[in-house]
Amino acid sequence: MKSDIDSIYAKGIRLAPDAYDFLEKFALEPAILQKILASDSFMLTKDDLDGILSAEEKIPTETVVSRSPAFKPEAKEYAPNYKVIEKSDVSGKSRCTGKLEDFVAHFRDRYARISKIVRARISQNAIVPTSKLKSTSGSKVRLIAMVNKKQMTKKGNVLLEVEDEEGSAKVVVMKDTPGFKVHHKILNDDIIALDGKNVDELFICDNVEWPDIPVAREQRKSERDLGIAYLSDLHFGSKKFLEGEFSHFISWLNGSEGRADLAGKVKYIIIAGDVADGIGIYPEQEKELAVKDIYKQYAMFDSFMEKIPDYITVIMGPGNHDAVRRAEPQPIIPYDMVKSNVVRVGSPSRVEIEGLKHLIYHGNSLDSIIATGGLTYDKPHEAMLELVRRRHLSPIYGQNLIVPEDHDYLVIEDEPDVVHMGHVHKNGHMLYRGTLLLNSGTFQDRTDFQVRMGHVPSPGLVPILETKTGKVNYIGFKEGVAGT
């Protein structure tokens, strides 16, 4: 044991006190010692040693899950009632060739479908295209257009350059108008309604509206009293994956962790991506991996799925860490990766569950919408709201990788009853005009990157929707995380 420590120090590697204490008590296998000596770390902690020691032993040979013999789940008495409406590009095969024509067709489709939503809104003003603005000089009209550029004028007004299918126009949003009060929310590529009058070469706007969700919508509920558990960002294979806490969640589903009444209602589990931690997702990721084989990462996931009660339907989509393309829409996770019996969907996807229309999206664009200002990672539901208002899941072109298909799968054409996202590792939910916006957090502990960024996740906190009442419950499986 002394020779192990001497060998490590001879390589110029230093040991943190907890790592030194560990090596004083335990001898290392020669192969493990060689891995340590081959590392490029300046200092090793006990966590680092644990990662090296368990790298090949992290695959659970038998996931221990306790079951209560007295558990009589209500959900077991019902047949599943779900329908996949749209999986997005499930094949991963694209007709797109990357030519200019593809982008033109993509944005024409986006504009046509979102402008149709805006046109359906009641307005006192006649809708006119940019090509007819000059003929309406002095009359109050409505222009529906996509924003190309936004800037402030010397007089403190907002100048927009916009276009529709027939041409372009310059729009001035005047100070001291309702439109100016919300000008900070106008983003490039927004498709909005602009109310105003055409004067000479400018359209003078006093009001701005987004496609949004209709006001007069009530929350939809189901007839059957069942539950849906929402998960995301599990990150199997990461050193920070909370294996013990996830085991407790599986045991809870089996009636052994308290709140058996709620556990017995769970009929569906939806996973909104980042099932695995992946390989090569970011620079030097291998230092944070306990399992460096993508197939083994998914094998860990499969091992846990075997312990979920067979009456529960699991619906699984991909995220940016999964073994699919990064560009959206993302296809399903391949069958040679995940072998368990789950319903596979892409990201985004639309699934009707117990009559509730779900929009499931990993949430890659939350980063770019939060970066526009006024939004935070601590309240992901507020960022989700900005996407829903725009009726598009990635409204800012160039901030998020997309495949310019002739059908834009990221348009939110129908009003969803539930929008489920992940990606930011923070729980949050709100009810907005009858639509439940819900971010399901994570089962990965706080990473070094999150510490540097000051981002505090909420791991091991699972939201459960009771479909008959519309109530959202949180069950915490990590010590120090409160569940209600």
N, C-alpha and C positions, 0 to 999 in steps of 0.2 A: 504493500500500500504506500509506503514511503517512497519506493522507487517510482510508482505511478506519478506522484506529486512532483518528484524531481524531474521526471521526463517531461511533464507538462511545463514546468518552469523553464527547463532547458530550451524549449521551443519558443520562449518569449511570451507564453500565454499566462496571464495572471488569473487567480482564483478569488472570487468573492468569498467572504467568510462562511456563508452557508454551504458553498460548494466545497471549500476546504474541509469543513467539519464532516461532510458526507464522505469524502475520499479518505479521511483518516479512519473511518469505520469499515469501509467496504472496498475490496479489491475489484479491479476492472478486468473484464475479459480482454484478451489481447486485441481482438478485432475492434472492440469499442474504444480502447485506448488509441488505436491507430486513427479512428475517426476523429477523436478529439485533437490529436496531434496534427491532423490534416486540415483542421478548421482554420479559418482566417480571423477568428475572433481575438480581440486583445484581452478581454476578460470574460470568464465564464461564471454564470450564476448556477444555483441549484436547478432552476427551471431549464437552463440550457442543457445541463447534464440529463435531466429527466427526458427532454426531447430526444437527445441522442440515444439514451438507453432504451426508450420505448418506441423508437421510429418504426421498427419492424414488428413490435408487439402490440401496437395500438389497435389493431383489428380485433374487436371483441369476439372471442370464440363462442361465448354464450352470454347474451345480454340478460342480466338478472332483473326480472320484473315480477313484482309481487301481485298476486290476484286475490281478491277477497271472495271466498266461497258464498258469502251472503249477498253479493252484489247482483241485483236484478235490474239490468239496464232497460229503461223504457224504449230506447232507440232500437233495440234488438227486435221489437215487435213490429217494426215497420219496414216495408220494402223501400229501397232508395228511390228518390224521385228527382232526377237531375237530367239536364240535356245540354250538351255542348253546342252552342249556337255558332260560334266562330272560333277556330283555333289559331287564326292568323296563318302565316306561311309555315305550315307544319312540316313540309318536306324539306325546307331549307334550300330548295332549288328555285332560282330566281329567273324570271324572263328578262330582268334588267341587264343591259350591257354596259351601263355607265356612260352612255352617250347623252348629249344635250337633250335629245328628244325624250329620253326617259325622265329627266328632271322636269321638263315642261309638262309632260303627261301627269306626273306625280302631283305637281302643284296645281294643275288645272282640276284634278280630281279633288284635292283638298279644298280648293276655293269653291267649287261647285257644291260640294256637300255641306260645308259649313255655312256658306252664304244662303243655302236653302233653309237652314235652321233660323238664320236671322230674318229672312223674308217672311217666315211664318209668324213672327212677332207682330202684334198689333201696333201700328204707327199712324199718326195723324198726317204724316208727310208721304208724298208719293216717292217711290223708289226709282231713281234714274241712274243710268250708267255714266261713266266718265265722258263718253263721247257725246252725251246730250246735255252736259252741264251748261254750256254757253247759251243754249236755247231756253234755259230756265232762269236766266238772270233776274235776280230780285225776288224770286219765289222760294219759299221754304221747301226744301226737298231732303230726301235721305239718300246718302251714298253708301254703298256696301263695298268695301275695298280691303286689300291687303297692304299692310304698312311695309314700305321699303326702307325708309329712313326717317329719323326723328332728330330734331335739334331745337335749341332755344334761340329765339331772335333777340336782337339788341333791345327791343322794347319789352322783353319779358314774356312774349307769347310763345306758343309752340308751333313749329313748322313741321308738317309731315309731308313726305312724298309717298303717294299711294298709287295702286293700280288695280284694275279689274280686268275682265276678259276683253274689254273693248278699248282700253287705253290707260292713261295715267293722269294724275292731277296733283296740284299742290294745295295742301289744306292748312289753314291757320286756325289753331284752337285759341280763342281769345281769353285773355285774363278775365277774372270775375265772372266766369260762366261755369255751369255744372261740369262741362267737359274738361275745363282746365283743372278742376279739383281732383280729377282722377288721371291727369296726364302722365304722372309718374308710373302708372301701371301699363301704359301703352308700350308694347315691345315690338321689335322688328318681327315681321311675318305674322303679326296678329291680323285676324280677319274681323273687322269691326263695322258697326253702323255709325255713320257720321251725319248728324242733322245740322243743316245750315243753309246758307244762301251763296250762290255764285256771284262774285263781284269781279269784273274784269278777268284777270287770269288766275284768280285765287278763289278757293272755296272757303268761306268764312264759317267755321263750325262753332256751335255753342253746346253741343251735347254728344257724348260718346257712349255707345253700348256694345257689350260683348255678347256672343251667342248665348252663353249661360244656360242654366236650368230654369224651366218655367217656375214662376212663383207659386202658383196654386197646385202644389203636389204634396200629398200626404205620404208618410212612411208606409210602405207596403209591408204586410205581415202575412204569415202563413197560417193555414188552418191547423196544421199539426204542431204539437209542442216539442220541437226538436232543437238541437244545438249545432252550431258550426264553429269549429276551432280554426283560428287563422294563424299560420306560421310563415316565417320567411327567414332567410339568412342564417341557416343552420351551420354552415361552414364545416362539414365533416372533413377531417384531415388536418385542420388547424390545431396548433398547440393550444389555442384559446377556446376550442370547442368545449362546451359545457356538457360533457358526457354524463356526469352524475345527475345534473339537473334535468337533462332530457330523459334519462331513465325514470326519474320521478314523474315526469309528465306522462310517460307511457304507463307507469304504475297507476297514476291518477285515472287514466282512461279505463283501467281495469278495476277501478273502485277501491283502491287501497291507499289513497292519500288525502282523505277528507273531501267534503263537498260532493259526496257520492250522488246526491240528487242531481247536480248539474252535470257531472261526468256521465251519468246514465242517459242524458239527453243527447249527447254528442253523436251525431249520425254522419257528419262530414268533417274532413280536415282539408283545408286549402293551403298549399305551400306556394308562396309567391317568389320562388327563385332563390339562388345561391344555396342550393342543396349541399354542394361540395365547396371546398375552398379553392380548388383548381390548381393548375400548375402554370407558372410563368405569367400570372395575371399582372404583377407589378414587379419592379426591380428588387432583387434579393429576397423574393418571397420564400425561397427554400429555407431560409433561416427561421421562418415562423411556421413551418410545416412539421407536423408530427408524422404524417404519411405523405410520401413524395411520389406516390403512384396513383393516378387519377382513378383507375379501376378499383383500387383498394379503398379509396375514399367513398366511392359509391357503394362498395360492398359493405362498408360500415352502415351506411344509410339503409341498405336492404336488410341488414341484420336487425335493425330497430323496427323496420316496417313489419317484420314477421311477428312481432309481439303486440301489434295493434289489433284489437278485437276485429274479427272478420266481418262484423256487421257494419263497420265504419268504412265509408268510401273516402279514399285519399285522392285528391286532385292536385297535380304537381306541374308547375311551370318552371321555366329557366330564369337565371339571372346572369349578370355579367361575369360571375366566377364559374359558371357551369360550362360543360364541354359542348358548347354550341357557338355559332358565330356571335361576335360582339354587336354587329349591326342589327338594328331593329327593322321589321319585326323578327324576333328570335324564334327559331323552330323548337320543336319538342326535344327534350333530352333523349338521346338515342337509346334503343332497346338493348344494345350491347353494353351500355353503361349501367343503367338502372334496370334490374331484372325483377323487382318486386311487382306485385299486382296493384298498380296505381293507374289512375286516369291521367294521361299526358296531354298537356295543352301547351301552346306557345305563349309568348309574351309580346303583345297583349293577347288576351283571349276573353271570350264572353261565354259564360255558363249560367244557365238558369237552374237554381237549386230551391226546391220547395216553393216554386213560383217566384222567387226573388232573382232578378236579373243582376248577375255579378260581372263586373269588369275587373279582370285580374291582370296586373301589370307589375313587373318587378320594381320599377321606379327609377330607372337610370337617369331620366331627365330632371329628377328632383334637385340634383346638384346645380344644374344650370338655372332653374327657376329661382332657387334660393339665392344664387349669386347675383340676381338682378337687384337685390336690396329689399329691406323691410321684412324679410322672412328669415327663419332660423331653423337649424336642425333639431332644436328642442321641441318644436311644434310642427311636425311633418304634415299634419292634417291641413294646416293653413297653406302650405305649399301645394298640397294636393288640390285644394280648393281653387287655386289660380289656374291649374291645368283644366279642371272641370269647367270653370267659367269660360275658358277659351275653346272648349269642346275639342281639345287636341292634347294628346299625351306628351308630345315633344314639340311645342310650338316654335321654338327658336332654332331655325335651321343652322347647322354647322356646329352647334354645341353638343350634339349627341349623334353618334353614327346611325345613319338610316340607309336602307336600300330603297332607292326611288322606284318602287313598283308603280304601275299605272293605277293601282287601287291603294290608297293610303290607309293602312290598317290602324293607324294611330288616331284617326278621327273618332270622336265619341259621338256617333250618329244618334243612337237611341239613349234616352235618359236611363242610366243604371240605378238600381235600388241600392247596390253596395259597390263601392270602389275599394279594392284591396291592393295595397302596395307594401313594399318593404324597402330594402336598399340602404336606408339611413340608420338602421339599428336602433330606432327610437320609437316607442309606442306612442300612439295618439289617435284620437277619433273625434268626429263631430257629425252632427246631423245637419245637412244643408238642403233645404227645400225638398225634403223627403228622401234625399240620398245620403246613405251612411258612408262617410269617408273614414277609412280605417287603415292605419299602418301597424303592422304586427310585430315590429321589433326584431329580436335576434336571439339565438342561443350560442353566441360567441361572446366571450368576455372582452373587456376593453383592450384594444390593441395599442401598440406603441404609437402608431400614427395618430390614433384618436386622442391619446394623451397629449401629443405635440400640438394637435389642432384645438385642444380644449373641448373636444366633443365627448359628452358623457352619455353612453348608450343605456338602454334599459333591458338588459339580458334576462331571459328566463321568465318573461311576463307574457302570458298567453291570453289574448282576448277571445271570449266565447260569446257568440250572438245567439240569444234565444229567439227563434224565428217567429214564435207566436206573439210575443210581447214586444219585440224589437229592442229588448234590453241588452246592453253589452256588459259582460262581467270580465274581470281580470283575475286570473289565478297565477300567483307568483311561485316559481320553483327554485329561485335562487335566494340564498340567505341574505337578508338585508333588503330584499325587494318586496314591497308590500303588495299583497293581492287582496282584492275585494270581491 
